[in-house]
Structures are given as C-alpha cells and as structure tokens.
Amino acid sequence: MSAPTAVEVAPDRAQAYERRLEMARALAPSLRERASEAETLRRLQPETERDLHAAGIFRVLQPARIGGDEFDYVALVDFAEVLAYGDASVGWVFGNLASHHWMLGMFPPQAQERLWAEDPDVLIASAFIFPCGKATRVEGGYRLSGRWPFSSGIGPAAGTCWRASCSPKRKSSRRKAGCFWCRNPTTR
C-alpha cells in the first residue's frame, strides 16, 4: 500500500476542520449567555473551559501525535473569531492558550513531555513578551526567579512558558533570553 498523496488526504482534513469549526459555532449561544458573568469574574468560567475541552477546541493546533488536530496556524484566527461571536473574551483567551500547543510542538521532545506526558489536555499560558525574570543554572536545570506580567488565561493553565534572562555558560559571555516550559506548582 502506498502512502496517501496530499490530494487524497486534503478532503478528510477539510471535513475535519469544518466539523470542528461547527462545534465551535455551536458554543456561541452558551458563550453569549455567560458573557456578562465572565466579564464580572474576569476569567473563563469552569463550564466554558469544560465546553471548549469537550469540543476539542483547545487542541486544534496541538500535534496529532499528542491527540490534537494539528490544523494549520490559520485555525487559531478562524476559531478565535467564531468563539468571539459568542464572547470576545473567550476568543481572546482561546487564542492565547491554543497558540502555545502550536509553539510547544516545535520545541525539543523533553519540553513537550514535561507538559503533555501527564495530561495532553493541559492548558499552557505564557509570560514571554520580554524576559522579566532570571534563570540561574543549577544541577539538573535552571532556577527561575523574578516577577512576570499578567497573562490572559493563566487561571486555568496548569503549564506556563516563561521567558527569562539566562546565566551564561562562561563568565565572559553575555546573558541570553530563553523560554522555559514548566508545570505550574499550583492551579486555581
């Protein structure tokens, strides 16, 4: 049996994409009903988070080998837009959280395992626009310290990508910024 060509695979992928997008569209009325409460709480309600997980929406960019849809990056915009018809803040938070599955999929397997081995549905927030913290080399890795800015979606996230200034290997070298994918010590 020969490997399928792009032409053979494309219709199935397009159908899968449209089915998942329809699932997101179906959530819009519920999101609209919850929008004022979400505004008051200033976070996703647990039922909204459950709905997004149940519909597989958070995993549209996650690699297929982890169980995600591995859609192209444009899915981030398409799905955020559809969710925003129900509640703009849900579209925003979805975009922030889902983009990290795409990013993590490009990092070394060790970083991916750190977050996905225990729970492939883990939500990942970020604090990496600019390095606010400091990463110091210690036996077995790095110790992070500092204060990072707020990150949309941090509440339900059990993982975070932190950006920090790293101590150099040689004393004569300059500090460099790095990204650190970590499990959060506590959530909620």
N, C-alpha and C positions, 0 to 999 in steps of 0.2 A: 504494500500500500504506500503510495507516495504522499508526501506532505501536502496539505491543502495550500492552494495559492491564495494571494490576497483577495482575488475576486471571489473565491469560494467562501472565504471567512467573512468578508465585509457585510453581507446581508444579515448574518446572525448577529454581528456586533451592533449593527444599526438598529436591529429589532430590540436587542437587549438594552441599548441606550434609550430608545424610545419608551420601552416598558418601565425602566427605572425613572425616567422623567415623568411619566404618567403617575407613578407612585408619589413623586414629589408634588405634582399638581394636586393630587387628591388630598394632600395635607393642608393646602391653603385655607380652606374654610375653618378648620380647627385652629390653625395658627392665628387667623384673623380674630377668632373668638377670644383667644388667650392674650392678644397683643397688649391690651391695657394692663393686665396683671404682670406681664413680662416687663413692661415699662416701669411699673411700680417696684418690682423685685430687682430690676437692673441685671437680670441674668436669665438664662433659659430655665423654664420650669422643668421639673423632672419628667412630666408627661410628654413634653415636647422632645426632650432628649430621647426618651423611650421610643417615641414615634419615629424619629429620624433613624435610630438604630434598627428598629423593626423593619423599616422600609429599605434598609441598606444604603441610605443616602450618604452617611458619613464615609463610606468605603468606596465611593465612586472612583477615586484616584489611587487607591491602595493597590499595590501589585497583586496580580492574580494568584501568585504562588502563596500569598498570605490569605487568600479568600476574597480579595477585593475585585472590583470590576476592571481596574486598570484602564479606564477610559482616558482619552487624550485630555490635556490640560484645559482645553476649552470647556470641558464639562464643569469645571469649577465656576465659570461665569454663567453657564446655562442653568445649572442647578441653583446657584445663589439667586439668580433672577427669578426663577419660578417660586422659590421659597419666599422671596421678598414680596411677592404679590399677596401672600398671607400676612407676613410680618417682616418688615425691612430688617429689624434687628436679628431675626433668625437667619435671614440670608447672609448678613454680615458675619455672624458668629460661625455659621456653617463654613463660609469661605475661609475664615481664619483657621478653623480646626482641620478641615479636609485637606487644605493645601499642605499640611505637614506630613500626611501619609505619602503624598507625591514626593516631597523633599526627602523624607527618611528612606524611601525606596532607592534613592541614588547614593546613600551612604554605605559604608562597609557593612557586611553581614553582622559583625559584632554589635554595631549600633542598633541595627534592626532587631536583633534577638533580644537586646536589653529591654525593648519596649513591647515587641509583638509576641515573644515566646509565651509569656504568661497570659496575655489577653489580646488577640488580634483586633478586638473592638476598642482598644484603648484610645481615648481622645488625647491629642497632643496639642498643647498651647506653645507659645514662644515668647521669648524676650531677647530678640537678637537684632533689632534695628541698628543698634550700635553697642559695642561692648561696654557694659556698665560695671561688670564685676571683674574679679581677678581669679585666674585659675593657677594654682600652685601645684607643681609636680610633687606627688607623694608616692610611696610604694604602692604599686597596683593601679595607679591612675592619677587623678587630679583632685584637689580640694577646691571647691568653688566658694567664694565669699563676695559679698557686696550687696548692692540694692539695685533691683531692676525695675523698670516701669511696669505699669499695669498691662495686661494682655487680655484682649477680648476672648472669652471662652475659657478663662483659667479655672473657673469654678468647677465644672465637671471634668476637667482634664486630669488624668492620672499620670501623664507624662509631659515633659517640657523640654524644648530645645532652648538652651541658654547660650548666649554669646558672651564670651569673656576674653579678657586680655591674658595671654598665656606667658608663663615664665619661660625664658629661653633655655635650650639645652646647654648652651655655652654662655658663660658670663659676659662675653664680649658681644653677644648677639642682642638685637632689639626684641622687645616683646611683640608678639603677634596675636591677632584675634583668632579665636577658634569657636566652633559650635560644639556643644555638649548635650547629647541626648540622654535624659535621665528620667527615671521613675520619680514621681513626686513622693516625698515621705508621707504626706497625709493629703487626703482629698476630702472635701466637704466636712 
